[in-house]
Amino acid sequence: MRPIGTLVSFIFLLVAAMAVPSAARAQNTNALGEWETLRPEGEEFAIMMPKSSLAEMSKEPYHKMTLNTRLYLWTNPTGPVFAVSSMSGIKANPALYSEMQRVNSYVDAFKHWFPKKVRGKDAVAKLTLVGPKTLNGHTGREYRLTIDDLSGSAHVYVTRRRFYVAVVLNTKKDDALTARFLSSFFLPERVIEAPTTVASQKKETKEEPEEVDPGPTFQGQKPDLKTPAGGAEGSIETPTDKKPETPAPTTEQPGKRAPVSGGVLNGKAITLPRPDYPAEARAARASGTVVVQVTIDEYGNVIAARAVSGPQALHQTSVNAASQARFSPTFLMGEAVKVTGVITYNFVAQ
C-alpha cells in the first residue's frame, strides 16, 4: 500500500504545481478589475479601459501656443499603465501647413508632456516609429514607447478637432493585454469635406472655437504657426516657418532657414563631455561659470562653439568639451533645422 500512497501523493503535488501558474495568471487579470467602455463627454473616441480610471484637464504651453490637454489614466504600482491622451490647439489648416506637420508638432508636445504624468517631472520618453496607421479614415501612426522602466506601444490619431494617443505601458511584455486595449480604440468615420482656402488670419480666428475644450473659455494664445517662438520648457523645437524674432547672429545664406533658439542646452544633450581642468587654471585656482555659445546642425552635431563669458583660463577647455557634445535632431514642422543656444560649465577651484 505504501507505493500506491506515495504515487497518489506525487500526483496530487504535480497537479497542485501545475495549477499555480494558472492561479497566478488569474490573480494578475483580477488585479485589473472590471473593464468598461470609456466615452467621455466632449470627446470623439471610445475605448475599453479598466474601471476607476482617472481623468484630468490642463493647459500646457507649447512654444507660443497653449494646448488643451485631457488625460484618461489607469495605473497599478506593479502592473500595466493604460492611458488616452487628448490634445487640441493646433488647427487643421492645409493653407498654412500640411497635416503631417501638424501631427509632428502634436507628437513632439506629447513626448515632453506625457512622461511626467506616469513617472514624474524628470522622466524622459523614447519614441520609435513603427509605421503609419489609419482608423476610419483618420491619419495615424504606431510607435514603440519607453519611459524609464515602462515600455509598450502608442497609437496616435489626428482628427479635425483633436489629437489622440492611446498608450499601453508595462514592466513586462504582454501582447494579449496590449492588443485588447489598443484594438478597442474607436473613432467615428471621418467625414470628407470640400477643401477650403483660408485667406487670412482673421478667418482662422473665426474658426478657432472648434479647437477649444467645452467648459471654461480658452484664454490661451491663438495657434499661430507662422510666428516663431522661443523653445518651451524641455524642448528646443519650434513649429514655425519664419525667422525668430531675436535670432542669434548667423551666416546663413539668403533663403536658408535661420537656426532656432534653444536657450540653455545642458539638459537636452545626448552626450555632454565634461571639460578638463587645465593645470595652469588649477594652479591659479581659477573657478566660476563658463558660458559657451554653440550652433547645432540638423543631425545634432555641434558645428560652432565659442566662449562668451567666464574665467579666460577656462575658455578653451570648455569650448573643446562643448564641441564634442551631441544632441537629437531638432524638427521644425517636420523639417530638421539648426539650433543655437548655450552650454554652461561650472568650475570649482581644487
C-alpha positions as CSV (number, residue, x, y, z in Angstrom):
1,M,0.0,0.0,0.0
2,R,2.9,2.4,0.6
3,P,3.9,2.6,-3.0
4,I,0.3,3.4,-4.0
5,G,0.1,6.1,-1.3
6,T,3.4,7.6,-2.5
7,L,2.1,7.6,-6.1
8,V,-1.1,9.4,-5.1
9,S,0.8,12.0,-3.1
10,F,3.1,12.6,-6.1
11,I,0.2,13.1,-8.5
12,F,-1.5,15.5,-6.1
13,L,1.6,17.6,-5.8
14,L,2.1,17.6,-9.5
15,V,-1.5,18.8,-10.1
16,A,-1.1,21.5,-7.5
17,A,2.1,22.7,-9.0
18,M,0.5,22.9,-12.4
19,A,-2.3,24.9,-11.0
20,V,0.0,27.6,-9.5
21,P,0.8,29.4,-12.8
22,S,-2.9,29.4,-13.7
23,A,-3.8,30.9,-10.4
24,A,-1.1,33.5,-10.7
25,R,-2.4,34.5,-14.1
26,A,-5.9,34.7,-12.8
27,Q,-4.8,36.9,-9.9
28,N,-2.9,39.2,-12.3
29,T,-6.0,39.5,-14.5
30,N,-8.2,40.2,-11.5
31,A,-5.8,42.9,-10.4
32,L,-7.1,44.9,-13.4
33,G,-10.7,44.7,-12.1
34,E,-13.7,45.0,-14.4
35,W,-13.5,46.8,-17.7
36,E,-15.9,49.4,-19.0
37,T,-16.4,51.4,-22.2
38,L,-15.0,54.9,-21.7
39,R,-16.7,57.5,-23.8
40,P,-16.0,60.9,-22.2
41,E,-18.4,63.8,-22.9
42,G,-16.9,66.2,-25.4
43,E,-14.5,63.6,-26.9
44,E,-14.7,61.8,-30.2
45,F,-13.3,58.5,-29.1
46,A,-14.4,55.4,-27.2
47,I,-12.3,52.7,-25.7
48,M,-12.4,49.8,-23.3
49,M,-10.5,50.5,-20.1
50,P,-10.3,49.1,-16.5
51,K,-12.8,50.7,-14.2
52,S,-11.9,53.6,-11.9
53,S,-9.6,55.3,-14.3
54,L,-8.7,58.9,-13.5
55,A,-9.3,62.0,-15.7
56,E,-7.6,65.4,-15.6
57,M,-7.6,68.6,-17.7
58,S,-4.9,71.1,-18.1
59,K,-3.4,73.8,-20.3
60,E,0.2,73.1,-21.4
61,P,2.5,75.7,-23.0
62,Y,4.0,74.7,-26.3
63,H,6.1,77.4,-27.8
64,K,3.7,80.4,-28.3
65,M,0.7,78.2,-28.2
66,T,-1.3,76.9,-25.3
67,L,-2.6,73.3,-25.8
68,N,-5.7,72.0,-24.1
69,T,-4.9,68.6,-22.7
70,R,-7.0,65.9,-21.2
71,L,-5.6,62.6,-19.8
72,Y,-7.6,59.5,-19.0
73,L,-5.3,57.2,-16.9
74,W,-5.4,53.9,-15.2
75,T,-2.3,52.7,-13.3
76,N,-1.2,50.0,-10.9
77,P,2.1,50.2,-8.9
78,T,3.1,46.7,-10.1
79,G,1.0,46.3,-13.2
80,P,0.3,48.0,-16.5
81,V,-0.5,51.6,-17.4
82,F,-3.4,52.4,-19.7
83,A,-3.9,55.9,-21.0
84,V,-5.6,58.0,-23.6
85,S,-4.2,61.5,-24.2
86,S,-6.4,64.0,-25.8
87,M,-4.9,67.3,-27.1
88,S,-6.1,70.3,-29.1
89,G,-4.8,73.7,-30.0
90,I,-3.2,73.2,-33.4
91,K,-5.9,73.7,-36.1
92,A,-6.1,71.7,-39.2
93,N,-5.2,74.3,-41.8
94,P,-3.9,73.0,-45.1
95,A,-3.4,76.5,-46.5
96,L,-0.7,77.2,-43.9
97,Y,0.9,73.8,-43.1
98,S,0.5,70.1,-44.0
99,E,-1.3,67.5,-42.0
100,M,2.0,65.7,-41.5
101,Q,3.5,68.9,-40.0
102,R,0.5,69.2,-37.6
103,V,1.0,65.6,-36.5
104,N,4.7,66.1,-35.9
105,S,4.1,69.1,-33.7
106,Y,1.5,67.2,-31.6
107,V,3.8,64.2,-31.2
108,D,6.6,66.5,-30.0
109,A,4.3,68.1,-27.5
110,F,3.1,64.7,-26.3
111,K,6.6,63.4,-25.9
112,H,7.5,66.2,-23.5
113,W,4.2,66.3,-21.6
114,F,3.1,62.7,-21.0
115,P,6.2,61.1,-19.3
116,K,5.9,63.3,-16.2
117,K,2.3,62.1,-15.8
118,V,3.4,58.5,-15.3
119,R,7.0,58.7,-13.9
120,G,7.5,62.2,-12.5
121,K,8.8,65.5,-13.9
122,D,12.2,64.2,-14.7
123,A,11.0,61.3,-16.8
124,V,12.1,61.1,-20.4
125,A,10.3,59.3,-23.3
126,K,11.8,57.5,-26.2
127,L,9.5,57.2,-29.2
128,T,10.4,54.8,-32.1
129,L,8.2,54.9,-35.2
130,V,6.9,51.5,-36.2
131,G,4.8,52.7,-39.1
132,P,1.7,54.5,-40.3
133,K,-1.9,53.6,-39.3
134,T,-5.4,54.7,-40.2
135,L,-8.6,54.4,-38.3
136,N,-11.9,55.0,-40.1
137,G,-10.1,57.5,-42.4
138,H,-8.2,59.3,-39.7
139,T,-4.4,59.6,-40.2
140,G,-2.4,57.8,-37.5
141,R,0.9,56.2,-36.6
142,E,2.2,53.4,-34.3
143,Y,5.2,54.0,-32.0
144,R,7.2,52.0,-29.6
145,L,7.3,54.0,-26.3
146,T,9.7,53.7,-23.4
147,I,9.6,55.7,-20.2
148,D,12.1,54.7,-17.6
149,D,11.2,51.1,-16.6
150,L,8.0,51.0,-18.6
151,S,7.8,50.1,-22.3
152,G,4.9,49.4,-24.7
153,S,3.0,50.8,-27.6
154,A,1.3,54.1,-28.5
155,H,-1.2,54.6,-31.3
156,V,-1.7,58.2,-32.4
157,Y,-4.5,59.6,-34.5
158,V,-5.4,63.1,-35.5
159,T,-8.9,64.3,-36.3
160,R,-10.0,67.7,-37.5
161,R,-10.5,68.9,-33.9
162,R,-8.2,66.8,-31.7
163,F,-5.1,64.6,-31.4
164,Y,-5.3,61.3,-29.6
165,V,-2.7,58.9,-28.2
166,A,-3.8,55.5,-26.9
167,V,-0.9,54.1,-24.7
168,V,-0.2,50.8,-23.1
169,L,3.0,50.5,-20.9
170,N,4.2,47.7,-18.7
171,T,7.2,46.4,-16.9
172,K,6.9,43.2,-18.8
173,K,5.7,42.2,-22.2
174,D,2.0,41.2,-22.5
175,D,0.9,41.2,-26.2
176,A,-2.6,40.0,-25.4
177,L,-3.3,42.8,-22.9
178,T,-1.8,45.4,-25.3
179,A,-4.0,44.2,-28.2
180,R,-7.1,44.1,-26.0
181,F,-6.7,47.7,-25.1
182,L,-5.5,49.3,-28.4
183,S,-7.8,47.3,-30.6
184,S,-10.8,48.7,-28.7
185,F,-10.0,52.3,-29.5
186,F,-12.7,53.7,-31.7
187,L,-13.2,56.9,-33.8
188,P,-16.2,57.7,-35.9
189,E,-15.8,57.6,-39.7
190,R,-14.0,60.6,-41.0
191,V,-16.3,63.0,-43.0
192,I,-14.5,64.2,-46.1
193,E,-15.3,67.9,-46.6
194,A,-14.8,70.1,-49.6
195,P,-11.4,71.8,-49.5
196,T,-11.4,75.4,-48.3
197,T,-8.8,78.1,-48.6
198,V,-8.0,80.2,-45.5
199,A,-7.4,83.6,-46.9
200,S,-6.3,85.4,-43.8
201,Q,-5.6,85.0,-40.1
202,K,-8.9,86.7,-39.5
203,K,-10.8,83.8,-40.9
204,E,-8.7,81.4,-38.9
205,T,-9.5,83.2,-35.8
206,K,-13.2,82.9,-36.5
207,E,-12.9,79.1,-36.8
208,E,-10.9,78.9,-33.5
209,P,-13.8,77.7,-31.3
210,E,-13.7,74.3,-33.0
211,E,-10.4,73.7,-31.1
212,V,-11.5,74.9,-27.7
213,D,-12.5,72.5,-25.0
214,P,-16.1,72.6,-23.8
215,G,-16.3,74.3,-20.4
216,P,-14.1,77.2,-19.3
217,T,-13.3,79.7,-22.0
218,F,-10.0,79.1,-23.7
219,Q,-7.8,82.1,-22.9
220,G,-4.6,80.8,-24.4
221,Q,-2.9,82.3,-27.4
222,K,-4.0,81.6,-31.0
223,P,-2.1,78.7,-32.6
224,D,-0.1,80.9,-35.0
225,L,2.3,78.5,-36.6
226,K,3.7,81.3,-38.8
227,T,5.1,83.3,-35.9
228,P,8.3,82.0,-34.3
229,A,8.6,81.2,-30.7
230,G,11.2,80.5,-28.1
231,G,11.6,76.9,-27.0
232,A,9.2,75.6,-24.5
233,E,10.4,74.0,-21.3
234,G,12.1,70.7,-22.1
235,S,12.1,71.3,-25.9
236,I,14.3,73.1,-28.3
237,E,11.9,72.7,-31.2
238,T,9.5,75.3,-32.6
239,P,6.7,74.8,-35.1
240,T,7.3,77.9,-37.3
241,D,8.4,78.8,-40.8
242,K,9.8,82.3,-40.2
243,K,12.9,83.5,-38.5
244,P,12.9,84.0,-34.8
245,E,12.1,87.5,-33.5
246,T,15.6,87.8,-31.9
247,P,17.8,85.5,-33.9
248,A,21.3,84.8,-32.9
249,P,24.0,86.1,-35.4
250,T,24.2,83.7,-38.3
251,T,26.0,83.4,-41.6
252,E,23.1,81.5,-43.3
253,Q,22.7,82.2,-47.0
254,P,19.6,84.1,-48.2
255,G,16.7,81.8,-48.5
256,K,18.1,79.4,-45.9
257,R,16.2,78.8,-42.6
258,A,17.9,80.5,-39.7
259,P,18.8,78.4,-36.6
260,V,16.1,78.3,-33.9
261,S,16.9,79.4,-30.4
262,G,17.2,76.6,-27.9
263,G,18.3,78.5,-24.7
264,V,20.3,76.6,-22.2
265,L,21.1,73.2,-23.8
266,N,22.8,71.2,-21.0
267,G,19.7,69.2,-20.1
268,K,18.9,68.4,-23.8
269,A,22.2,66.8,-24.7
270,I,22.5,63.1,-25.5
271,T,26.3,63.3,-24.8
272,L,27.8,66.1,-22.8
273,P,31.5,65.5,-22.1
274,R,33.0,67.2,-19.0
275,P,35.8,69.7,-19.7
276,D,39.3,69.1,-18.4
277,Y,40.6,71.3,-15.6
278,P,43.9,72.6,-17.0
279,A,47.0,72.5,-14.8
280,E,47.5,76.3,-15.2
281,A,44.0,77.0,-14.2
282,R,44.3,74.7,-11.2
283,A,47.5,76.4,-10.2
284,A,45.8,79.8,-10.4
285,R,42.7,78.4,-8.6
286,A,40.5,79.6,-11.5
287,S,36.8,79.0,-10.9
288,G,33.4,80.1,-12.0
289,T,30.9,79.5,-14.7
290,V,31.9,79.5,-18.4
291,V,29.1,80.0,-20.9
292,V,29.8,78.6,-24.4
293,Q,27.6,79.6,-27.4
294,V,27.0,76.7,-29.8
295,T,25.4,76.1,-33.1
296,I,24.0,72.6,-33.7
297,D,23.4,71.2,-37.2
298,E,20.4,69.3,-38.5
299,Y,22.0,66.0,-37.3
300,G,22.6,67.0,-33.7
301,N,26.3,67.8,-34.1
302,V,28.0,71.0,-32.7
303,I,29.4,72.8,-35.7
304,A,30.4,76.1,-33.9
305,A,31.4,76.9,-30.4
306,R,32.8,80.0,-28.7
307,A,33.1,81.0,-25.0
308,V,31.2,84.2,-24.3
309,S,31.8,84.6,-20.5
310,G,33.6,83.2,-17.6
311,P,37.3,82.9,-16.5
312,Q,39.6,83.3,-19.5
313,A,41.8,80.4,-18.4
314,L,38.9,78.0,-18.7
315,H,37.5,79.2,-22.1
316,Q,39.4,76.8,-24.4
317,T,38.8,73.7,-22.4
318,S,35.1,74.5,-22.2
319,V,34.9,75.1,-26.0
320,N,36.7,71.8,-26.6
321,A,34.2,69.9,-24.4
322,A,31.2,71.7,-26.0
323,S,32.4,70.8,-29.5
324,Q,32.1,67.1,-28.6
325,A,28.5,67.3,-27.3
326,R,25.8,65.5,-29.2
327,F,22.0,66.3,-29.5
328,S,19.0,64.7,-31.0
329,P,18.0,66.3,-34.3
330,T,15.5,69.2,-33.9
331,F,12.5,69.2,-36.2
332,L,10.5,72.3,-37.1
333,M,7.2,71.4,-38.6
334,G,8.6,68.1,-39.8
335,E,11.9,69.5,-41.2
336,A,15.3,69.1,-39.4
337,V,16.7,72.5,-38.5
338,K,19.8,74.0,-36.9
339,V,19.7,75.2,-33.3
340,T,21.6,77.9,-31.4
341,G,22.0,78.0,-27.6
342,V,24.4,77.9,-24.8
343,I,26.1,75.2,-22.7
344,T,27.3,76.2,-19.2
345,Y,30.2,74.7,-17.3
346,N,30.7,75.3,-13.5
347,F,34.3,75.0,-12.3
348,V,35.3,74.8,-8.6
349,A,38.8,75.6,-7.6
350,Q,40.8,72.5,-6.5
